[in-house]
């Protein structure tokens, strides 16, 4: 099998994609541990996974994997085969890392504000790595891309509306202070993506 990166130097090869998915999901898993330590939530499907985790105690990674199952259909239709397969692999790996994380890593002390900022940075950088290798952690972002492509709705506005509903639901299980910090964490995460993920600036794909 020919490595596509040999034919096009700007294209990532299989090993590069594999390393990126491992690295990106591991950074996301570390960031989630900081969020969980501070008892925070976030937006998107991950936010739903946090809420289910706080209510039921089920591991966040496992919940995220199950919640993502319907979205793979939208990913296949809107983003194509390569993106869908990479995203499936990333979510499965993230779920596995989430199960292992409590046994290999513990946070004994972290001021909630510090945990919020560091968690947002780690998850933001992890997602940035995944996006640059045509992968993601799936979820509502994929559905937003689908409805924009098929229905003409603005993906950003659709996702913002979903995130607002999820943050509102967080008040059912989190204090207002935790919700406020959760919003800050989401802002930090999205700033990392907004500053570093701009079309045309990065040629790898």
Buried (B, 14 or more C-beta within 10 A) or exposed (E): EEEEBEEEEEBBBEEBBBBBBBBBBBBBBBBBBBBBBBBBBBBBBBBBBBBBBBEEEEBBBBBBBBBBEEBBEBBBBBBEEEBBBBBBBBBBBBBBBBEEBEEEEEEEEBEBEEBBBBBBBBBBBBBBBBBBBBBBBBBBBBBBBBBBBEEEBEBEEBBEEBBEEBBEBBEEBBEEEBBEBBBBBBBBBBEBBEEBBEEEEEEBE
